[in-house]
Amino acid sequence: MQLPLQLPPTRQDRGQRAYLSGLSAETSVARHLERSGLVVVAERWRGRGGEIDLILRDGDTFIFVEVKKARSFDAALNSLREAQMHRIHAAASEYLAHTPNGQLTDVRFDLALVNETGQVQIIENAFSHF
């Protein structure tokens, strides 16, 4: 019996796997944060400035969360780049324009790390406005 020929994954296959893995990590983080009492306001919110993975509320404070998934927490942490933080800030500013207090709203920028086993680690105030 001849085994079927197995081709290496294509770039499109790898991209699809990464996309689905990212969605799964974001869902896991959202549920984790909801269990801690936060309210999810938006998931994968996209503005002209960029995309924000999760937007949550804690009372009057809006929390903008970037989710990073990698083999380890360290690898996930090291994947956040300065240019990405700038895009998140630009998108958050755009989002805040539609809130009652606008740019005067209390905000926090958190980083959610997800390792290969699905464990979640939250770093509050991981990066602030530049």
C-alpha positions, 0 to 999 in steps of 0.5 A: 500500500502506497502512502499518499504524497504529503506536500509541505504546507504552502504559505497560504496554509501557514497564514491560515493556521496563524490566523486561526491560532490568533483568533483562538488566542484572542477568544481565550484572552477575552474569556479570561478577562471576562472571568476577572470582571471586565466587560468586552466592548469590541473584538478585532476593532479596526479603524483607519489607524490599525486594529485593536485585538480587544477593547474592554471596560473596567468601570469608566476605564477603557482597556485596549489589549494586544494579544500575542501568541507564541511558543513561550511567554518570552517569545510572545512578549518579544514579538511586540514592536514599537511600530505596532504600539504606535498603530494601536495608539492611533487606533485607540485615539480614533476609537476614543473619539466616539466615547462620551469623554473622548480623549479625556477617557481613562485608558490602559494598554495591556498586553496579553501573552498566550503560550503554546499550551494556551496559558494566558498571562496579562501585563497591565499597562504594558505600554502607554501613550508615547 
